[in-house]
Amino acid sequence: MFPYRDDNPTLATPAVTYLLIALNVAAWVLVQGMGAEPYLSKSVCELGLIPGELLGRLPEGYSVPMSDTMACVMDDRQDWFAPLTSMFLHGGWLHLIGNMWFLWLFGNNVEDSQGHGRYLVFYVLCGLAAAAAQTLVNPNSAIPMVGASGAISGVMGAYIVLYPRVRIHMLVILGFFITRIAVPAYVMLGYWFLLQILGGLPTIADESGGVAFWAHAGGFIAGIILIQIFKDPELVAKHRALARTMEHGLVYRERY
């Protein structure tokens, strides 16, 4: 299932969501060379989060192959800012595009509920919480972790709290059969969260690469908790009033 839109209006231009998307794309182009080697492996090694190195649990000189010509060689201790920089790096085009699509789909309305400044702090804290969750589960891992999905999971956690009954429109692809359905946000996001938990269970204490399921789960839970602190009740009330107005067909746009 792939969500492609929601029935959720916005009060203001989501400037921070635009900024975050731009920063992720800029990092992919300028730092990661759009996936070309050696830029991709070098950026992941130097700026990605490596739990075992961050916690000083890996011996100096320990190496992890990244490509045919490059390996990550561990220092005594990873730079403190790695959990932050890892949030703006990606492992491939599909990784980047998928994350940015989810950020756009859910981020604009969550930003609407907080205001620009609060939303930026909220996003970063969710990303750090996601990194902490993955590190807690696999503290000895030498596998670099990159991606905005932990922070975006926090945005999705906030969305399910703020707008649980908003309809999410999705494409359902079953082989050659493709159809469209619309379900409440709590169904789509609840199902997504369940998949992260089920996917994460076999990876506990697993040092192999793959999807950072526990980062997703940790970010999602952080978003559910932090939105209680960061939401602006006045903005939430205005947003819900606008949504009710549009639902009853009292607002429309003319096209010329």
Buried (B, 14 or more C-beta within 10 A) or exposed (E): EEBEEBBBBBBEEBEBBBEBBEEBBEBBEEBBBEBEEEBBBBBBBBBBBBBBBBBEBBEEEBEBEBEEEBEBEBBEEBEEEBBBBBBBBBBEEEBBEBBBBBBBBBBBBBBBBBBBEBBBEBBBBBBBBBBBBBBEBBEEBBBBBBBBBBBBBBBBBBBBBBBEEBBBBBEEEEEEEEEEEBBBBBBBBBEBBEEBEEBBEEBEEEEEBEEBBBBBBBBBBBBBBBBEEBBBEEBBEBBEEBBEEBEEEEEEEEEE
